[in-house]
Amino acid sequence: MATEGIAEPVVAPACGVAPVGCGPLRPGGAGAAATPLRLTLFESVRALGAVPRVELARQLGVSPASVTAATTDLIAAGYLHEIAAPRDPDTGRGRPPVALAVRPDAGHVAGIKMSVAAHTAVIHDFAGNPLSEITLRDVPSSLSPAEMVEQAARLLDMAVAKAGLARTDIRALGLGLPGFIDSDLGCVLWSPVMNGANVHLRDMVRDRVGCPVVIDNDANLVTLAELWFGDGRAVSNFAVVTIEHGVGMGLVLNNRLYRGARGLGTELGHTKVQLDGALCRCGQRGCLEAYVADYALVREASTALNWQPGSVPQGQMLESLYRDAKAGNRAARSIFRRAGRYLAVGIGNVVNLFDPELILLSGDRMRYDYLYADEVLAELANVTIQVDRPAPRVEIHAWGDMIWARGAAALALSHITAEMLGVVP
């Protein structure tokens, strides 16, 4: 870190490449007026990667003097530094241009995602760069709260060691699980990967690992990953629908993740698409998830194709079902098409309710193209309000396992940034 009161010298970026940046590209956007200038400036610099002071002032619509005063303070605190910016080829001469960038070594965060199939962890520096990744497969399908805490501590230690750091270098840990999560209270109301209900997991993990912990629903994590590292960075309003072992959704409105009053907002998988319908793993009937998720496809395959449930692992059954559909098996294709139609109805409700600019379909099951085939997208058009305006874009992002943990790291970065810059999260 820089010495207090002494500006860091101008240095060239590593290998002559300017930082890429991460975080929502929202200078002057919604909520900016309520955010302290110091935090807004810092988040804008991190989002842009590297930016001259004059350009930062222009984008934020504040005076250059205000930018200079605030960034001088951030440099002295060791959060920003000056780097050599690329020279404008049209000018050529004069002093080397200077840009502001986040000091990567100002802090480090960890992100951990627990799921049915695998547990993953990442370490990111303060500029958002990934430093290490860890994946554990063949994990238990459900853990007790105490086992969950120990697994999180184990993953953290493995990721920290791989990054060449110590646990004490981690300023915050983001943790994600599927299910119903109250992020504000740090409470797991229910999760398919953990036994028990209303478990205050955040405090348990914090006491075990010795650093601040924030937890959230896994669908919110992949949405944060899109907002910080993906296509959602430049979009003010978008939705992410995830299809894996369940159906999840994250929603960004005016560049902010929407959670709802109880932290249970946007539970798309548990919206009802058929009264008194199929049993969902949440205990209710007729949920969208009960027609689209892994276990729903396996249930339908067991009935239509006379497969014995449990005779082979669920993943193998899904792959076999997909191969049969590709080979022309009418029953297998019908199962995917039915699931796709239900998915179209669910997404159509999202469009009619929130009118997002972009809908991202994510998760491992996006490998099954029947779920978003042309007829599915046509069905989506049939169930959404038709006006003389462009329809929301629908994109497919078949991210790997690590995207969830990176979203958890973004959650931790957002939390610790506000804390370090003196703003209550």
C-alpha positions in Angstrom: 0.0 0.0 0.0 1.0 3.6 -0.5 2.5 5.5 2.5 -0.1 7.8 4.1 -0.1 11.2 2.5 2.4 10.2 -0.3 1.1 9.6 -3.8 2.2 6.4 -5.5 4.6 7.0 -8.5 3.4 6.5 -12.0 4.1 3.0 -13.2 3.4 1.1 -16.4 0.8 -1.6 -16.4 2.2 -5.2 -16.5 3.2 -6.1 -20.0 2.0 -2.8 -21.3 -1.7 -3.9 -21.1 -4.1 -1.6 -19.2 -6.4 -3.3 -16.6 -9.6 -4.7 -18.1 -11.9 -3.6 -15.3 -14.9 -5.3 -13.7 -18.1 -4.2 -12.1 -21.2 -2.5 -13.5 -20.5 0.2 -16.0 -22.9 2.7 -14.5 -21.2 6.1 -14.0 -23.9 8.6 -13.2 -26.5 5.9 -13.1 -29.4 5.2 -10.8 -28.5 5.4 -7.2 -25.4 7.4 -7.8 -26.8 10.5 -6.1 -27.3 8.6 -2.8 -23.8 7.1 -3.0 -20.8 9.0 -1.5 -18.6 10.4 -4.2 -15.6 8.6 -2.8 -17.2 5.2 -3.4 -18.7 6.2 -6.7 -15.3 7.3 -8.0 -13.6 4.1 -6.8 -16.3 1.8 -8.3 -16.1 3.7 -11.6 -12.3 3.4 -11.8 -12.6 -0.4 -11.1 -15.3 -0.8 -13.7 -13.3 1.1 -16.4 -10.0 -0.6 -15.5 -7.9 2.6 -16.1 -9.2 6.1 -16.6 -7.7 9.6 -16.6 -9.1 12.0 -14.0 -10.5 14.4 -16.6 -12.4 11.5 -18.3 -13.7 10.3 -14.9 -15.0 13.7 -14.1 -16.7 13.9 -17.5 -18.4 10.5 -17.2 -19.6 11.2 -13.6 -20.7 14.8 -14.3 -18.7 16.2 -11.4 -16.0 18.9 -11.3 -12.4 17.9 -12.0 -11.4 19.5 -8.7 -13.8 17.2 -6.8 -12.3 14.2 -8.6 -8.8 15.3 -7.8 -9.6 15.7 -4.1 -11.3 12.4 -3.8 -8.8 10.4 -5.8 -5.9 11.9 -3.9 -7.4 10.6 -0.8 -8.0 7.1 -2.3 -4.4 7.0 -3.5 -3.1 8.0 -0.1 -5.2 5.2 1.5 -3.7 2.7 -0.9 -6.8 1.9 -2.9 -5.9 3.5 -6.2 -2.6 4.2 -8.0 -1.5 6.0 -11.1 -0.4 4.1 -14.2 0.9 5.2 -17.5 -2.0 5.4 -19.9 -1.7 4.7 -23.6 -0.5 7.8 -25.5 -3.0 9.3 -28.0 -1.4 8.8 -31.4 -2.8 12.0 -32.7 -0.9 14.1 -30.2 2.3 12.2 -29.9 4.2 14.7 -27.8 4.0 16.1 -24.3 4.0 14.5 -20.9 3.0 10.8 -20.7 -0.7 10.5 -20.0 -1.7 9.3 -16.6 -4.6 7.1 -15.6 -6.1 5.9 -12.4 -6.4 2.2 -11.6 -7.3 0.1 -8.6 -4.3 -1.3 -6.7 -4.8 -5.1 -7.0 -2.9 -5.7 -3.7 -5.2 -3.5 -1.7 -7.1 -6.6 -0.6 -8.2 -10.1 -1.5 -11.6 -11.8 -1.4 -12.8 -15.4 -1.8 -15.9 -16.8 -3.4 -17.4 -20.2 -2.7 -20.4 -22.0 -4.2 -21.9 -25.2 -2.8 -24.0 -27.3 -5.1 -25.3 -30.9 -5.5 -22.6 -31.8 -8.1 -19.6 -29.9 -7.0 -18.2 -27.3 -4.6 -16.0 -24.5 -6.1 -13.9 -21.7 -4.8 -12.0 -18.7 -6.2 -9.7 -16.0 -5.0 -9.8 -12.5 -6.5 -7.7 -9.4 -5.9 -9.2 -6.0 -5.2 -9.2 -5.1 -8.9 -11.3 -8.2 -9.6 -8.7 -10.3 -11.1 -9.0 -14.1 -10.5 -5.9 -15.6 -8.8 -6.9 -19.2 -8.1 -9.7 -21.7 -8.6 -10.6 -24.9 -6.8 -13.2 -27.5 -7.7 -14.3 -30.5 -5.5 -16.5 -33.1 -7.2 -18.1 -36.3 -5.9 -19.4 -34.3 -2.9 -22.1 -35.4 -0.5 -25.6 -34.5 -1.8 -26.5 -32.9 1.6 -24.5 -31.7 4.5 -25.3 -30.8 8.1 -24.7 -27.1 9.0 -21.5 -28.1 10.9 -20.3 -30.1 7.9 -21.1 -27.2 5.6 -18.9 -24.9 7.7 -16.0 -27.3 7.6 -16.3 -27.7 3.9 -16.3 -24.0 3.4 -13.2 -23.6 5.5 -11.5 -26.5 3.6 -12.3 -24.9 0.2 -11.0 -21.5 1.4 -7.7 -22.9 2.7 -7.2 -24.8 -0.6 -7.9 -21.8 -2.8 -5.8 -19.5 -0.6 -2.8 -21.9 -0.7 -3.1 -22.2 -4.5 -3.0 -18.4 -4.8 0.1 -18.2 -2.6 -1.7 -16.3 0.1 -2.6 -16.8 3.7 -6.1 -17.0 5.2 -5.4 -13.7 7.0 -5.0 -12.0 3.5 -8.7 -12.6 2.8 -10.7 -9.5 3.6 -14.1 -11.1 3.0 -15.7 -14.4 1.8 -18.8 -14.7 -0.4 -20.7 -17.9 0.0 -23.6 -19.2 -2.2 -26.0 -22.0 -1.9 -29.2 -23.0 -3.8 -32.5 -22.5 -2.0 -34.1 -19.7 0.0 -31.5 -17.4 1.5 -32.0 -14.3 3.6 -28.8 -12.4 2.6 -29.3 -9.5 5.0 -29.7 -11.8 8.0 -27.2 -14.3 6.8 -29.7 -17.1 7.2 -30.3 -20.2 5.1 -34.1 -20.6 5.3 -34.0 -23.8 3.2 -31.4 -25.4 0.9 -31.4 -28.7 -0.9 -27.7 -29.1 -0.2 -27.9 -28.6 3.6 -30.0 -30.3 6.3 -32.1 -28.2 8.6 -33.9 -24.9 8.2 -33.4 -21.3 9.4 -29.7 -21.8 9.9 -27.6 -18.7 10.5 -24.8 -20.0 8.4 -23.1 -16.6 7.8 -22.2 -16.2 11.4 -21.1 -19.8 11.8 -18.7 -19.6 8.8 -17.4 -16.2 9.9 -16.5 -17.6 13.3 -14.8 -20.5 11.7 -12.7 -18.7 9.1 -12.1 -15.4 10.9 -13.2 -12.9 8.2 -16.4 -11.1 7.2 -18.8 -13.4 5.3 -21.8 -12.6 3.1 -24.1 -15.3 1.7 -26.7 -15.4 -1.0 -28.8 -17.5 -3.3 -26.8 -19.2 -6.1 -28.9 -17.6 -8.9 -28.1 -14.2 -7.5 -24.4 -15.1 -7.6 -24.5 -15.9 -11.3 -26.4 -12.7 -11.9 -23.7 -10.8 -10.0 -21.1 -12.5 -12.2 -22.9 -11.3 -15.3 -23.1 -7.8 -13.7 -19.4 -7.7 -12.8 -17.7 -9.8 -15.5 -20.2 -10.5 -18.3 -22.7 -9.0 -20.7 -24.7 -7.5 -17.9 -22.0 -4.9 -17.2 -23.4 -2.5 -19.8 -27.1 -3.2 -19.3 -29.2 -1.4 -16.7 -32.1 -4.0 -16.6 -31.6 -7.7 -17.2 -32.6 -11.1 -15.9 -30.6 -14.3 -15.6 -32.5 -17.6 -15.6 -30.4 -20.6 -14.5 -31.3 -24.2 -15.2 -29.3 -26.9 -13.5 -30.5 -29.1 -10.7 -33.2 -26.5 -10.1 -34.5 -23.4 -11.8 -33.3 -20.0 -10.4 -33.4 -16.4 -11.4 -31.6 -13.2 -10.7 -32.8 -9.8 -11.6 -31.0 -6.5 -12.0 -33.1 -3.3 -12.0 -31.4 0.0 -12.6 -27.9 -1.6 -12.2 -28.8 -3.1 -8.8 -29.5 -6.7 -7.8 -33.1 -7.0 -6.7 -33.7 -9.3 -3.7 -37.1 -8.4 -2.4 -38.3 -7.4 1.0 -37.6 -10.9 2.6 -34.7 -11.8 0.3 -36.9 -14.2 -1.6 -37.5 -12.1 -4.7 -37.3 -13.6 -8.2 -37.8 -17.3 -7.2 -38.9 -18.1 -10.7 -38.5 -21.8 -10.2 -41.2 -21.7 -7.6 -43.8 -19.7 -9.5 -46.8 -21.9 -10.3 -47.4 -23.0 -13.9 -50.1 -25.7 -13.1 -52.5 -25.8 -10.2 -52.3 -29.1 -8.3 -49.5 -30.1 -10.7 -46.3 -32.1 -10.2 -44.6 -32.2 -6.8 -41.7 -29.9 -6.4 -38.7 -30.5 -4.1 -39.8 -27.4 -2.1 -42.9 -29.4 -1.0 -45.4 -27.5 -3.1 -47.1 -28.5 -6.4 -47.1 -27.1 -9.9 -43.8 -25.1 -9.6 -42.0 -24.3 -12.9 -39.0 -26.2 -11.5 -41.1 -29.4 -11.2 -41.3 -29.4 -15.0 -37.9 -28.1 -16.1 -35.2 -29.1 -13.6 -33.1 -32.3 -13.7 -35.3 -34.3 -11.4 -38.4 -33.3 -13.5 -36.8 -34.5 -16.7 -35.7 -37.8 -15.0 -39.2 -38.3 -13.6 -40.7 -37.9 -17.1 -38.1 -40.2 -18.7 -38.8 -42.8 -16.1 -42.5 -42.8 -17.0 -42.4 -42.3 -20.7 -39.4 -44.6 -21.5 -40.0 -47.1 -18.7 -36.7 -46.4 -17.0 -36.2 -47.5 -13.5 -35.5 -44.5 -11.2 -32.2 -44.8 -9.4 -31.0 -47.6 -11.6 -28.2 -45.3 -12.9 -27.0 -41.9 -11.7 -29.3 -39.0 -12.6 -26.6 -37.3 -14.7 -26.2 -40.4 -16.9 -30.0 -40.7 -17.3 -30.1 -37.1 -18.5 -27.3 -37.6 -21.0 -29.0 -40.8 -22.2 -32.3 -38.9 -22.6 -30.6 -36.2 -24.6 -28.8 -38.7 -26.9 -32.1 -40.5 -27.5 -33.8 -37.2 -28.4 -31.0 -36.3 -30.8 -31.3 -39.8 -32.4 -34.9 -39.1 -33.1 -36.7 -40.9 -30.2 -40.1 -39.2 -30.2 -40.8 -39.7 -26.5 -37.4 -38.2 -25.5 -37.9 -35.3 -27.8 -41.4 -34.7 -26.4 -40.0 -34.6 -22.8 -37.6 -31.8 -23.7 -40.2 -29.9 -25.8 -42.7 -30.0 -23.0 -40.1 -28.7 -20.6 -39.1 -26.0 -23.1 -42.8 -24.8 -23.4 -43.1 -24.5 -19.6 -39.8 -22.6 -19.6 -41.1 -20.2 -22.2 -44.2 -19.5 -20.1 -42.0 -18.8 -17.1 -39.7 -16.4 -19.0 -42.7 -14.8 -20.6 -44.0 -13.9 -17.2 -40.7 -12.3 -16.4 -40.8 -10.2 -19.5 -44.4 -9.1 -18.8 -43.6 -8.2 -15.2 -40.2 -6.5 -15.5 -39.6 -5.6 -19.2 -35.9 -6.3 -19.1 -33.5 -5.3 -21.9 -31.8 -8.7 -21.8 -32.5 -12.2 -20.7 -29.6 -14.5 -20.1 -30.2 -18.3 -20.0 -27.4 -19.9 -18.0 -26.5 -23.1 -16.3 -25.2 -26.5 -17.3 -28.5 -27.6 -18.8 -28.2 -25.0 -21.6 -26.2 -27.8 -23.3 -29.7 -29.3 -24.0 -30.6 -27.1 -26.9 -34.2 -28.4 -27.0 -34.9 -26.1 -24.0 -34.3 -23.1 -26.2 -35.1 -24.4 -29.7 -36.7 -22.1 -32.2 -40.2 -23.4 -31.3 -39.5 -22.5 -27.6 -38.5 -19.0 -28.5 -41.6 -18.7 -30.7 -43.7 -19.8 -27.8 -42.0 -17.1 -25.7 -43.2 -14.5 -28.3 -46.7 -15.9 -28.0 -46.9 -15.4 -24.3 -45.4 -11.9 -24.0 -47.1 -8.5 -24.5 -46.8 -7.5 -28.1 -46.1 -3.8 -28.7 -44.3 -1.8 -31.4 -41.0 -2.0 -29.5 -38.0 -4.4 -29.8 -38.5 -7.6 -27.8 -35.9 -8.3 -25.1 -32.8 -10.1 -26.3 -32.4 -13.7 -25.3 -28.8 -15.0 -25.0 -27.5 -18.4 -24.0 -24.5 -18.5 -21.6 -23.4 -22.1 -20.9 -20.9 -21.0 -18.2 -18.8 -23.6 -16.4 -18.9 -24.4 -12.7 -16.6 -21.5 -11.8 -19.0 -18.7 -12.7 -21.0 -19.2 -9.6 -18.0 -18.9 -7.3 -16.9 -15.8 -9.2 -20.3 -14.2 -8.5 -19.7 -15.0 -4.8 -16.3 -13.2 -5.1 -18.1 -10.2 -6.6 -20.5 -10.3 -3.6 -17.6 -10.2 -1.3 -15.9 -7.4 -3.2 -19.0 -5.3 -3.1 -19.4 -5.8 0.6 -15.8 -5.2 1.6 -15.4 -2.2 -0.7 -18.2 -0.4 1.0 -16.7 -1.3 4.4 -13.2 -0.3 3.5 -14.3 3.0 2.0 -16.3 3.9 5.1 -19.8 3.2 3.7 -22.3 0.9 5.5 -23.2 -1.9 3.0 
